[in-house]
Amino acid sequence: MKNFAVLILTLATLNACTSAHLRPVTKGPALMWLGRYDPIESKSLSDVPEQVRLKVLDHLRKRLGPFADRLKFTGVRIVDFDRLAHDEPSSKDYHYEVYAYDLQFEFQMRSVGIDSYTAQIKLRSDGSILQEIDLPAFAESPEKLGFISLEHAASIASSKGYEHKALYPQIVYLEETDSLAWKFQEKIPDDGLVTQSKVIFVSAHNGEVLLKGTSSSITIGDT
């Protein structure tokens, strides 16, 4: 059977817990669909205009405080709007604003179970923020600089009725609470058509349960 679900396209590693030990998780960059157009990709921050570069780096320092020192620049996607209009004429009808620069920064915190986390900030051509970086405002909330481990968060999920051996962990950013969270999913037995999962979000900073619920996907077709 094949599973089809509506998802935001995010390159992230989901690690099944097949034993008492959970492997460190990875969160990759999210991709914006631009049809037939492929943004320019660069590993050099110097390919971002100096005025824009200085503006965003100053913003990150003010927002993240000392946590900014943990970040390593890993790449930028740059949109040439003339080329976008040529390659993807329908882009003029998009119901969302397309970024000019999508900057990506990585940090690692293997001691708590984060093998790699890619944070992104999307900018307009003038350097103004289109989409804020998916990290908490650590400078305003320094208590969030503390992290609980993946194993600790999994034990909290288990105490709320989630089967430890069936958990699929992720590390995610929740804009609603401006925090990082450990997300766990546990598949619920289904009827073969609708696949459901129990989902719980545990604060990566203090272990508070932030959200709980279910998610569904439709299973169609034959193998």
N, C-alpha and C positions, 0 to 999 in steps of 0.2 A: 504494500500500500504506500501511497505517497501523501505526505502532509503538505498542505498549502495553508499559509497563514499570512495575514497582513502585518508586516513588521516594518519598522524603521530599519533601513539597511545599515547595520553596524557590524564592523569586523571585531568580534569578541569571541573569546574562548569560553565555552561552557564545559565545566569539568564535572563529570559524574562522580559521585562518591561511592565507590564500590567497596570501600573498606572504612575503617574508623578514621582514616587519615584523608584529609582533603588536600588536593594539590593546589599550589598557588595559581591564581587566576590572572588573565590578561584581558585588558580592554583596548581594542584598537580604535582607529578613527571612524567616525560616521561619514558616509558619502552622500552628497546631494546629487540626485539624478538630473542630468542636463542633456538627456537625449543623445544625439549623435556627436555632441561636442565634448571633447576631453580637455579639462583645464591643464594649464602648464604646471608641471611639477618640478620643484626645485628643493635641493637640500641646503641651499645657501640663503641665509637671512639677508645677505647683501642684495639679493634680487628683489627685495621689498624696498620701495623708495625710502630714502633716509628719514624724511619727515614723518612718514607713516610708521616706520620702524621705531624711531625714538618715542613716538606717541604711545604705541602699544606697550613697549617695554616699561615705560614710566607708569602706565596704567596697571600693568601686572604687578609691579613692585608695590604700588599703593594698595592694591586689592589683596595680594597674597602675603605681603610682609616677608618674613624670613623663609616662608615656604617656597618663595620664588627661586631661592638658591638651589632647591632640589630639582628644578626643571631643566631638562636638556632639550634644546630645539632640535626637532627631527625632520621638519620639512614644511613646505608651504605649497598650497594650490593657488594658482593665479588665473583669474578669468579675464580673457581678452573679449570685451563685450562686442566689438565689431565682428570678431570671428564667431562668437556665440550666435549672433544674429544671422550670420551666413550659414553656419552649419546646422542650426536648429531654429528656423524661422518662427516656430510656434512659441519660442521663449518669450516673445513680446506679450503673450497671453498668460504667462505664468501668474498664479494667484499668490506668489510669494516673491520676495526680493532675493535676487541672487547676489552672493558675496563677491567682492573683488579679490579678497585675500582670505584664505583659510589657513591659519597658522597652527602648527601642531607641536606640542611639547610633551615629553615623556618623563615620568618619574617611576622609580622602583622602591618598593618597601617590602622586601622578601621576608623580613622578620615577622610581619603580620599576615603574610599570604598574598601580597600583591607582587606578582612577577613583573608586570609592566602595565602602566596606565597611560594612555595617550589622551591628553587634554587638548581641546580645540577652542580657538577664538576666531570668529568670522568678522571681517571688517569691510566697510565700504571703501571706495576709492580714496576718500579724503582721510581715512584712518579712523573714522567714527565707528563705534561698535554696532554691528548688525546682530550678532549673537554672542553673549557673554561667555567667557571661558567656563567650562564645566568643572569648576572647582569652587569650594566655599570661599567666602571673603574672610580668609584667615586673619587678616589684619584687624578686622572689626570683631571677630569672634575667636580669639586666641585659644579658647578652651577646645576648639575643634582641631587643634594641632595634635591632640592625643588620639590614638587609634587603638581599637580592640582587634584582636586577631580573628582570622577567618574561623579558626577552630572554636574560639569563644562564641562568636556569632552563631555558628552552627549549633552549639549546645543550647543557645537561647531559642533558636528556631525549633529544636527538638522538644524543648520544654513547653512549647506552644502547640504541640501535636504534629509536628513535621517529622517524618521518618528520616533519621540521620543518614542511613545508607542509601536513600533514594534522592538526596538533594543535588540540585544542579546550581552551583554558586556563580555569582557575578559580582563585580564591584561597579556601582553605578552612581551617577550624580543626580540628586533630586532637587530640582529648582525650587519646588514648593517649600522645602525646609532649608534650602541652601546648605546641603550636607552630602557627604558621601555615605553610601549605604551598601551593606552586604545584601544582595538579593538572592533568595533561594526559591527554587521551583521544585515541586513534587508532583509527578503525574498521578492523576486520579483515574482509576479503572473506568473505561468508557464503553460505549455501545458499538464501536467500530466506525462510527461516522464522525462524531464530535469528540475531539480530544481535549480534555480539560486538565489544567494544572492548578494546584494551590500555590499561591505566591505570597511571600512575606519579605518585607524590607526591614532590616535591622540596622540601626545607626552604626556606622563604622567608627564613631567617635565615643559613644557612651553606652551602646548596647540597647538603647530604647527601641521598641518596636514602633516603626513609623507608619507602616501600611500593611494590611493583609487583605487578601481577596483571591479571586480565581481568574484565570485567563483561558480562552478557548481557541481552537483552530479546527478547521473542517478537513476531514480525510476523504479524498476522492480518488477514483482511478484504481487500476490494478498494477501490481508489481510487474 
